[in-house]
Amino acid sequence: MAVVIESTLKTEKLVKPTNPDASNFYLPVRSLKFSGKLGISNEIEMDGRILKVTGKEDYLNTEDLANLEGTAVRLYLMPAGCGPNDGVFFSRNAYKLLDSYSVMPDKYEIRLEIFSIGEKTVEEDLEIKQQ
């Protein structure tokens, strides 16, 4: 079982998880569909893998992006609090990997599978696509 998230990669310079391993790269996800539905109110570590990286413009879709598929990533959830979107932040290593493929915020969509949240494995299938 897993949570599958698809959203546009964004960057945040000011507000991010307190974990020093969290990068500035994140995926916004509707909190009503993610942290609210799963009852998560605090920052938490997650494990997942990249399913697909797609450029929003055709010229950005290069063959080497397929190399990212299946890559395990460490993630950090920052619940929205009073805002509409949670932030699913990538670890510094995941950021370095995305950067090495020139994956930039606002230009790429990433589809992720999250299979563990904190100490627990995900017990239900959930798919969220952020427009």
Short mmCIF file of the C-alpha atoms (twelve columns), coordinates in Angstrom:
data_MODEL
# 
_entry.id   MODEL 
# 
loop_
_atom_site.group_PDB 
_atom_site.id 
_atom_site.type_symbol 
_atom_site.label_atom_id 
_atom_site.label_alt_id 
_atom_site.label_comp_id 
_atom_site.label_asym_id 
_atom_site.label_seq_id 
_atom_site.Cartn_x 
_atom_site.Cartn_y 
_atom_site.Cartn_z 
_atom_site.pdbx_PDB_model_num 
ATOM 1   C CA . MET A 1   0.000  0.000  0.000   1 
ATOM 2   C CA . ALA A 2   1.238  3.518  -0.720  1 
ATOM 3   C CA . VAL A 3   0.376  7.155  -1.079  1 
ATOM 4   C CA . VAL A 4   1.015  8.404  -4.611  1 
ATOM 5   C CA . ILE A 5   1.485  12.151 -5.043  1 
ATOM 6   C CA . GLU A 6   1.865  14.072 -8.290  1 
ATOM 7   C CA . SER A 7   2.608  17.776 -8.118  1 
ATOM 8   C CA . THR A 8   4.774  20.550 -9.538  1 
ATOM 9   C CA . LEU A 9   8.178  20.935 -7.914  1 
ATOM 10  C CA . LYS A 10  8.484  24.187 -5.935  1 
ATOM 11  C CA . THR A 11  11.115 25.875 -3.807  1 
ATOM 12  C CA . GLU A 12  10.780 27.563 -0.421  1 
ATOM 13  C CA . LYS A 13  13.451 29.736 1.151   1 
ATOM 14  C CA . LEU A 14  11.887 30.750 4.457   1 
ATOM 15  C CA . VAL A 15  9.477  28.151 5.832   1 
ATOM 16  C CA . LYS A 16  10.621 24.535 5.739   1 
ATOM 17  C CA . PRO A 17  10.846 21.565 8.123   1 
ATOM 18  C CA . THR A 18  13.132 21.928 11.120  1 
ATOM 19  C CA . ASN A 19  15.090 18.786 10.224  1 
ATOM 20  C CA . PRO A 20  18.516 19.982 9.009   1 
ATOM 21  C CA . ASP A 21  18.443 17.356 6.234   1 
ATOM 22  C CA . ALA A 22  15.392 18.988 4.587   1 
ATOM 23  C CA . SER A 23  16.140 20.885 1.379   1 
ATOM 24  C CA . ASN A 24  14.232 23.818 -0.101  1 
ATOM 25  C CA . PHE A 25  12.668 21.655 -2.858  1 
ATOM 26  C CA . TYR A 26  9.137  20.449 -2.152  1 
ATOM 27  C CA . LEU A 27  5.852  19.312 -3.635  1 
ATOM 28  C CA . PRO A 28  2.694  21.133 -2.511  1 
ATOM 29  C CA . VAL A 29  -0.188 18.798 -1.651  1 
ATOM 30  C CA . ARG A 30  -3.704 19.692 -0.472  1 
ATOM 31  C CA . SER A 31  -3.722 19.189 3.287   1 
ATOM 32  C CA . LEU A 32  -7.358 18.023 3.281   1 
ATOM 33  C CA . LYS A 33  -6.335 15.127 1.034   1 
ATOM 34  C CA . PHE A 34  -3.061 14.262 2.789   1 
ATOM 35  C CA . SER A 35  -2.150 15.276 6.354   1 
ATOM 36  C CA . GLY A 36  -5.764 16.001 7.295   1 
ATOM 37  C CA . LYS A 37  -6.987 12.685 5.931   1 
ATOM 38  C CA . LEU A 38  -4.170 10.744 7.619   1 
ATOM 39  C CA . GLY A 39  -4.414 12.694 10.905  1 
ATOM 40  C CA . ILE A 40  -0.861 14.087 10.798  1 
ATOM 41  C CA . SER A 41  -0.414 17.411 12.569  1 
ATOM 42  C CA . ASN A 42  3.374  17.567 13.143  1 
ATOM 43  C CA . GLU A 43  6.441  17.405 10.929  1 
ATOM 44  C CA . ILE A 44  7.351  13.815 10.114  1 
ATOM 45  C CA . GLU A 45  9.933  11.876 8.075   1 
ATOM 46  C CA . MET A 46  8.800  9.730  5.164   1 
ATOM 47  C CA . ASP A 47  10.367 7.250  2.779   1 
ATOM 48  C CA . GLY A 48  9.385  6.920  -0.827  1 
ATOM 49  C CA . ARG A 49  10.553 6.643  -4.381  1 
ATOM 50  C CA . ILE A 50  10.304 8.682  -7.533  1 
ATOM 51  C CA . LEU A 51  7.893  7.180  -10.049 1 
ATOM 52  C CA . LYS A 52  8.225  9.767  -12.811 1 
ATOM 53  C CA . VAL A 53  9.642  13.212 -13.567 1 
ATOM 54  C CA . THR A 54  7.990  15.133 -16.392 1 
ATOM 55  C CA . GLY A 55  8.871  18.536 -17.820 1 
ATOM 56  C CA . LYS A 56  5.968  20.931 -18.248 1 
ATOM 57  C CA . GLU A 57  7.354  21.897 -21.684 1 
ATOM 58  C CA . ASP A 58  8.145  19.257 -24.303 1 
ATOM 59  C CA . TYR A 59  11.768 20.341 -24.714 1 
ATOM 60  C CA . LEU A 60  12.392 19.583 -21.006 1 
ATOM 61  C CA . ASN A 61  11.518 15.893 -21.393 1 
ATOM 62  C CA . THR A 62  14.843 14.234 -21.996 1 
ATOM 63  C CA . GLU A 63  15.626 10.520 -22.016 1 
ATOM 64  C CA . ASP A 64  17.888 10.765 -18.976 1 
ATOM 65  C CA . LEU A 65  14.897 11.663 -16.722 1 
ATOM 66  C CA . ALA A 66  13.944 7.973  -16.933 1 
ATOM 67  C CA . ASN A 67  17.061 7.265  -14.822 1 
ATOM 68  C CA . LEU A 68  15.300 8.922  -11.861 1 
ATOM 69  C CA . GLU A 69  12.420 6.427  -11.931 1 
ATOM 70  C CA . GLY A 70  12.544 4.073  -8.972  1 
ATOM 71  C CA . THR A 71  15.058 6.176  -7.030  1 
ATOM 72  C CA . ALA A 72  14.524 5.920  -3.270  1 
ATOM 73  C CA . VAL A 73  14.158 9.291  -1.542  1 
ATOM 74  C CA . ARG A 74  13.887 10.575 2.021   1 
ATOM 75  C CA . LEU A 75  11.093 13.119 2.439   1 
ATOM 76  C CA . TYR A 76  9.864  15.426 5.184   1 
ATOM 77  C CA . LEU A 77  6.223  16.376 5.581   1 
ATOM 78  C CA . MET A 78  5.451  19.858 6.826   1 
ATOM 79  C CA . PRO A 79  1.693  19.977 7.485   1 
ATOM 80  C CA . ALA A 80  -0.074 23.117 6.325   1 
ATOM 81  C CA . GLY A 81  -1.220 24.436 9.677   1 
ATOM 82  C CA . CYS A 82  -3.599 27.191 8.600   1 
ATOM 83  C CA . GLY A 83  -2.761 27.139 4.874   1 
ATOM 84  C CA . PRO A 84  -4.293 24.973 2.151   1 
ATOM 85  C CA . ASN A 85  -1.181 22.957 1.215   1 
ATOM 86  C CA . ASP A 86  1.150  20.589 3.001   1 
ATOM 87  C CA . GLY A 87  4.780  20.636 1.890   1 
ATOM 88  C CA . VAL A 88  6.444  17.334 0.996   1 
ATOM 89  C CA . PHE A 89  10.106 18.374 1.192   1 
ATOM 90  C CA . PHE A 90  12.973 16.424 -0.356  1 
ATOM 91  C CA . SER A 91  16.115 15.567 1.612   1 
ATOM 92  C CA . ARG A 92  19.387 17.254 0.719   1 
ATOM 93  C CA . ASN A 93  20.588 14.119 -1.109  1 
ATOM 94  C CA . ALA A 94  17.390 13.986 -3.168  1 
ATOM 95  C CA . TYR A 95  17.812 17.693 -3.948  1 
ATOM 96  C CA . LYS A 96  21.370 17.074 -5.167  1 
ATOM 97  C CA . LEU A 97  20.135 14.239 -7.365  1 
ATOM 98  C CA . LEU A 98  17.352 16.335 -8.912  1 
ATOM 99  C CA . ASP A 99  19.767 19.220 -9.397  1 
ATOM 100 C CA . SER A 100 22.252 16.949 -11.189 1 
ATOM 101 C CA . TYR A 101 19.518 16.249 -13.767 1 
ATOM 102 C CA . SER A 102 18.730 20.008 -13.997 1 
ATOM 103 C CA . VAL A 103 15.249 19.460 -12.581 1 
ATOM 104 C CA . MET A 104 14.097 22.965 -11.632 1 
ATOM 105 C CA . PRO A 105 11.166 24.304 -9.615  1 
ATOM 106 C CA . ASP A 106 8.009  25.293 -11.517 1 
ATOM 107 C CA . LYS A 107 9.230  23.530 -14.672 1 
ATOM 108 C CA . TYR A 108 8.790  19.855 -13.687 1 
ATOM 109 C CA . GLU A 109 6.089  17.641 -12.225 1 
ATOM 110 C CA . ILE A 110 7.133  14.769 -10.011 1 
ATOM 111 C CA . ARG A 111 5.133  11.652 -9.238  1 
ATOM 112 C CA . LEU A 112 6.144  10.040 -5.920  1 
ATOM 113 C CA . GLU A 113 5.185  6.913  -4.054  1 
ATOM 114 C CA . ILE A 114 5.353  7.198  -0.264  1 
ATOM 115 C CA . PHE A 115 5.450  3.842  1.491   1 
ATOM 116 C CA . SER A 116 6.318  4.800  5.072   1 
ATOM 117 C CA . ILE A 117 5.364  7.775  7.200   1 
ATOM 118 C CA . GLY A 118 7.324  8.026  10.427  1 
ATOM 119 C CA . GLU A 119 7.688  4.553  11.904  1 
ATOM 120 C CA . LYS A 120 4.589  3.186  10.156  1 
ATOM 121 C CA . THR A 121 4.105  1.718  6.725   1 
ATOM 122 C CA . VAL A 122 1.217  3.176  4.746   1 
ATOM 123 C CA . GLU A 123 -1.850 1.019  5.270   1 
ATOM 124 C CA . GLU A 124 -4.128 2.339  2.541   1 
ATOM 125 C CA . ASP A 125 -3.803 3.269  -1.104  1 
ATOM 126 C CA . LEU A 126 -4.218 6.978  -1.715  1 
ATOM 127 C CA . GLU A 127 -3.562 8.955  -4.895  1 
ATOM 128 C CA . ILE A 128 -3.350 12.759 -4.926  1 
ATOM 129 C CA . LYS A 129 -2.774 14.885 -8.023  1 
ATOM 130 C CA . GLN A 130 -2.186 18.572 -7.324  1 
ATOM 131 C CA . GLN A 131 -3.224 20.869 -10.159 1 
# 
